[in-house]
Every structure is written in C-alpha cells, then in structure tokens.
Amino acid sequence: MKVHSSSDQGLFGSSLFWLLNRLPYFFEKKLYPHWEIININHGDPARKNNIIPEILKPKRVDKLPTKRLNLDTIPAYNFTDFKEANFYFNHYFEFNEDMIKLSKHISKDFKHTLGIHFRGNDKSKTNHEAICINTNQFIRKIIQYKRLNKFESIFISSDELKLKERLKEDLKKLTDLKILYTDLAPAFHLDQKNLDTKLDLTKNAVAEMLALSQCSHVLKSHSAFSGWAKIINPDLEMYRVNKCKNNWFPDYYLPEF
C-alpha cells in the first residue's frame, strides 16, 4: 500500500499533523505502508517534494505497494494526550539523522534552560487560531515566568528574524541569564516554495524544534512548530502564552501562562 498526501502549507501544522492523526488507524490494522507525503514548501525537490525519507524516516515498510490510498480518506484520530501522540509517532517514524545531529549541537550547552518560541510572520497580527500577542506582552510573560523558576539560560527561537533579534536584545538587557540562539537564518515557510535551499531550511527548522524539546521549560506562542517539541518530549514542561480560538491539538491542550 502506498499512502499519498499533498500540502501547500506548513510542515508541522499540515503534513506532519495530518500524518500523525492517521497513525492510530494504521496501527490498529497492523499496516506499515509506503509513504508519499508531498509538501511543496518543505519536501525534497529531487523526490517530487516528498518529505520521506529526507525529513522523516519510516521505521518499517511492508511489501511493495499494490494499492494507492489518499491519506485524507483515512479517519482522523483526535489526540488530546501528548504521550499517546508520542507513542504512535515513534512507533512509525524517526527524524533523519542529520537533523538529530544538528539538534544535539544546538542544545549542547542547555542546562536548566528556558526555551522561548515566538511565532511571527502571518500569525503575529491576524490569526484565526489564537488571540495575537505582541512582543512587549511576551517579554513581560518571560520575565514573570523567570521569577517563578530557576534557569541558567534562555534559548530563543522564531521564524521571523526581526522578532528573534528583538528578543535577543531585550532579554540581554532585562536578565542576567545566558541568552542562547542559533545562527540559522529563520525562514517563513510559505516563502520557501521556489527556493533551491528549501530542504536545508526545513531541516534547520526541524533541528531547532528538536532542540526546543530538550529545554527544561518552554514558553511559546500558538504554533504547531513548538507544539511538536512537546509531542517529541511529552515530559517537557510547556506553557502557551496566548489564548486559543479552537480546540485543536496540540496547543489547546497546553496550559496557559
């Protein structure tokens, strides 16, 4: 069986999440299909924009495909529990080794680290998924949360360079903690479609998400990207800083700070 899906949206909120939601169906039926998960913003151009295997590697694939099935026709499971989501994802997939290696390099100095993720670009001013929060509001929440906990460093992640730079500069002034960040240039996923470097940019984003999962705590704005860090590490203490407008997993099931 070959299972096909196609997306022109983000990796974490569409392709990965749609795939995750169908894994309980395949698990129940003991199916381990071939995967054709197409994403024009994130996939491998050499493989017709498939994210398999350069982003995701299946742990098991049974037989040669004799039937093609659209992922959208499979009943979607509504997750509410991060450990359950982690089980199904890890049963079927792992991220490619080069992203895991990069994430370990990024997180090598993490010790009692507060991870910060601020989703910018299209979600910073108008957002049908959550109430928007501005940079000043987010920084106030970071300082409040820091006073309640003991950290040695803060790791900053954002998909918008201007926001990342603003957080770096302001937090250096407002706290005596070590400020950690990568030199990887953030990219807005909808701008990647025609870039020759889109696969490398995607791998960098996945590596940052995996690094975020290794923080002690995480404060985040509404985003599937950082929500996946909690799926990867269900024991991670993670809080959302803005209100959801819907009950979608994963962000709705995070406590709000």
C-alpha positions as CSV (number, residue, x, y, z in Angstrom):
1,M,0.0,0.0,0.0
2,K,1.2,3.5,-0.8
3,V,-0.3,6.3,1.1
4,H,-0.3,9.8,-0.5
5,S,-0.8,13.3,0.9
6,S,-0.1,16.7,-0.6
7,S,0.1,20.1,1.1
8,D,1.0,23.7,0.2
9,Q,1.1,24.8,3.8
10,G,3.5,24.4,6.8
11,L,5.3,21.2,7.6
12,F,4.3,20.9,11.3
13,G,0.7,22.1,11.1
14,S,-0.3,20.2,7.9
15,S,1.9,17.3,6.6
16,L,3.2,16.0,10.0
17,F,0.0,16.6,11.8
18,W,-2.2,15.1,9.2
19,L,0.0,12.1,9.2
20,L,0.1,11.8,12.9
21,N,-3.7,11.9,13.1
22,R,-4.0,8.8,10.9
23,L,-1.4,6.6,12.6
24,P,-3.8,5.0,15.1
25,Y,-5.8,3.7,12.1
26,F,-2.8,2.1,10.6
27,F,-1.6,0.7,13.9
28,E,-5.0,-0.9,14.7
29,K,-4.9,-2.6,11.3
30,K,-1.2,-3.5,11.6
31,L,-0.4,-1.7,8.4
32,Y,3.0,-0.3,7.5
33,P,2.6,1.4,4.1
34,H,4.9,3.1,1.8
35,W,4.6,6.9,2.2
36,E,4.3,9.7,-0.3
37,I,3.9,12.8,1.8
38,I,4.3,15.8,-0.6
39,N,4.8,19.3,0.7
40,I,5.8,21.9,-1.9
41,N,7.3,24.2,0.7
42,H,9.4,21.6,2.6
43,G,9.9,18.5,0.5
44,D,12.9,17.2,-1.4
45,P,12.8,18.6,-5.0
46,A,14.7,15.6,-6.1
47,R,11.8,13.4,-4.9
48,K,9.0,15.5,-6.2
49,N,8.8,17.3,-2.9
50,N,8.3,14.2,-0.8
51,I,9.4,14.7,2.9
52,I,10.2,10.9,3.0
53,P,13.0,10.0,3.7
54,E,15.0,13.3,3.9
55,I,12.8,14.7,6.7
56,L,11.0,11.6,8.1
57,K,12.3,8.0,8.0
58,P,9.7,5.2,8.3
59,K,10.9,2.6,10.8
60,R,9.1,-0.2,8.9
61,V,7.6,-0.6,5.5
62,D,5.8,-3.8,4.4
63,K,5.9,-5.2,0.9
64,L,5.8,-3.3,-2.4
65,P,2.8,-1.0,-2.8
66,T,0.0,-2.6,-4.8
67,K,-2.7,0.0,-3.9
68,R,-2.6,3.8,-3.7
69,L,-4.6,5.4,-0.9
70,N,-5.2,9.1,-0.2
71,L,-4.4,10.0,3.4
72,D,-7.4,12.3,3.5
73,T,-9.7,9.3,3.1
74,I,-8.4,7.7,6.4
75,P,-10.4,8.6,9.5
76,A,-8.5,11.1,11.6
77,Y,-7.9,10.4,15.3
78,N,-8.4,13.4,17.7
79,F,-5.4,13.4,20.1
80,T,-5.7,15.0,23.5
81,D,-2.7,13.4,25.1
82,F,0.9,14.1,24.3
83,K,2.3,10.7,25.5
84,E,-0.2,8.9,23.3
85,A,0.8,11.1,20.3
86,N,4.4,10.4,21.1
87,F,3.8,6.6,21.1
88,Y,2.2,6.5,17.7
89,F,4.8,8.8,16.1
90,N,7.8,7.0,17.5
91,H,6.3,3.6,16.5
92,Y,6.2,4.6,12.8
93,F,8.8,7.3,12.3
94,E,12.0,9.0,13.3
95,F,13.6,12.2,12.0
96,N,16.6,11.9,9.7
97,E,20.0,11.6,11.4
98,D,21.5,14.8,10.2
99,M,18.7,16.8,11.9
100,I,19.1,14.9,15.1
101,K,22.9,15.6,15.0
102,L,22.3,19.3,14.4
103,S,19.8,19.5,17.2
104,K,22.3,17.9,19.6
105,H,24.9,20.5,18.6
106,I,22.3,23.3,19.1
107,S,21.4,22.0,22.6
108,K,24.9,21.0,23.8
109,D,25.0,24.0,26.2
110,F,21.5,23.6,27.5
111,K,21.4,23.4,31.3
112,H,18.3,24.5,33.2
113,T,17.3,26.3,30.0
114,L,14.1,28.1,29.4
115,G,13.1,27.7,25.7
116,I,11.2,30.6,24.0
117,H,9.3,30.3,20.7
118,F,7.6,33.3,19.3
119,R,5.7,32.7,16.0
120,G,5.8,35.7,13.8
121,N,5.0,36.5,10.1
122,D,1.4,35.7,9.3
123,K,0.5,34.8,12.9
124,S,1.7,37.9,14.6
125,K,-1.1,40.3,13.6
126,T,-4.1,38.3,12.3
127,N,-4.6,34.8,13.5
128,H,-7.8,32.7,13.1
129,E,-6.3,30.1,15.5
130,A,-5.4,32.2,18.6
131,I,-5.5,35.7,20.1
132,C,-2.4,37.6,19.0
133,I,0.2,38.7,21.5
134,N,2.8,41.4,20.8
135,T,6.5,41.3,21.6
136,N,6.2,43.5,24.7
137,Q,3.5,41.3,26.2
138,F,5.5,38.2,25.5
139,I,8.7,39.6,27.1
140,R,6.7,40.5,30.2
141,K,5.5,37.0,30.5
142,I,9.0,35.7,30.1
143,I,10.3,37.9,32.9
144,Q,7.3,36.8,35.1
145,Y,7.9,33.2,34.4
146,K,11.7,33.5,35.1
147,R,11.0,34.9,38.5
148,L,9.0,31.8,39.4
149,N,11.7,29.4,38.3
150,K,15.4,28.9,38.4
151,F,17.2,28.9,35.0
152,E,20.7,29.3,33.8
153,S,20.0,30.2,30.2
154,I,17.2,31.2,27.7
155,F,17.1,29.6,24.2
156,I,15.3,31.9,21.6
157,S,13.6,30.5,18.5
158,S,11.4,32.3,16.0
159,D,10.5,32.1,12.3
160,E,10.9,35.9,11.9
161,L,14.4,37.4,12.1
162,K,13.2,40.8,13.4
163,L,11.4,39.2,16.3
164,K,14.4,36.9,17.1
165,E,16.7,39.9,17.1
166,R,14.3,42.0,19.3
167,L,14.0,39.1,21.8
168,K,17.8,38.7,21.9
169,E,18.5,42.4,22.6
170,D,15.7,43.0,25.1
171,L,16.4,39.8,27.1
172,K,20.1,40.6,27.3
173,K,19.1,43.9,29.0
174,L,16.4,42.5,31.2
175,T,18.0,39.4,32.6
176,D,21.4,38.2,33.7
177,L,20.8,34.7,32.2
178,K,22.9,33.4,29.3
179,I,21.0,34.0,26.0
180,L,21.3,31.2,23.5
181,Y,20.2,31.1,19.9
182,T,21.3,29.7,16.6
183,D,22.9,31.5,13.7
184,L,20.5,29.6,11.4
185,A,18.5,32.2,9.4
186,P,14.8,31.8,10.2
187,A,12.5,31.4,7.1
188,F,8.8,31.9,6.6
189,H,7.6,28.5,5.2
190,L,5.3,30.0,2.6
191,D,8.2,31.8,1.0
192,Q,10.2,28.6,0.5
193,K,8.3,27.0,-2.3
194,N,10.6,28.0,-5.1
195,L,13.9,28.1,-3.2
196,D,16.6,25.7,-4.1
197,T,17.5,25.7,-0.4
198,K,14.0,24.8,1.0
199,L,15.0,21.3,2.1
200,D,18.0,22.6,4.0
201,L,15.8,25.3,5.6
202,T,13.3,22.7,6.6
203,K,16.0,20.5,8.2
204,N,17.2,23.5,10.1
205,A,13.7,24.2,11.4
206,V,13.2,20.6,12.5
207,A,16.6,20.7,14.3
208,E,15.5,23.8,16.2
209,M,12.3,22.1,17.1
210,L,14.1,19.1,18.4
211,A,16.5,21.3,20.3
212,L,13.5,23.1,21.9
213,S,12.3,19.7,23.1
214,Q,15.5,19.4,25.1
215,C,14.8,22.6,27.2
216,S,13.8,22.3,30.8
217,H,10.7,24.5,30.3
218,V,9.2,26.2,27.2
219,L,7.1,29.3,26.9
220,K,5.5,29.6,23.4
221,S,3.1,31.5,21.3
222,H,0.4,29.5,19.5
223,S,2.3,27.4,16.9
224,A,2.4,23.8,15.6
225,F,6.2,24.1,15.3
226,S,6.8,24.4,19.1
227,G,3.8,22.2,19.9
228,W,5.7,19.3,18.2
229,A,8.5,19.7,20.7
230,K,6.0,18.6,23.4
231,I,5.0,15.6,21.2
232,I,8.6,14.6,20.8
233,N,9.2,15.1,24.6
234,P,5.8,14.7,26.4
235,D,7.5,15.3,29.8
236,L,8.6,18.8,28.7
237,E,7.1,21.5,30.9
238,M,5.5,23.7,28.3
239,Y,3.1,26.7,28.5
240,R,1.2,28.6,25.9
241,V,1.1,32.4,26.3
242,N,-1.9,33.3,24.2
243,K,-5.5,32.0,24.1
244,C,-6.7,29.5,21.5
245,K,-9.7,30.2,19.3
246,N,-10.4,26.5,18.8
247,N,-9.7,23.1,20.5
248,W,-7.0,21.8,18.1
249,F,-4.3,19.6,19.3
250,P,-1.6,20.2,20.4
251,D,-1.8,23.9,21.5
252,Y,-5.3,23.8,23.0
253,Y,-4.1,21.0,25.4
254,L,-1.3,23.0,26.8
255,P,-1.7,25.1,30.0
256,E,-1.7,28.8,29.5
257,F,0.6,31.1,31.4
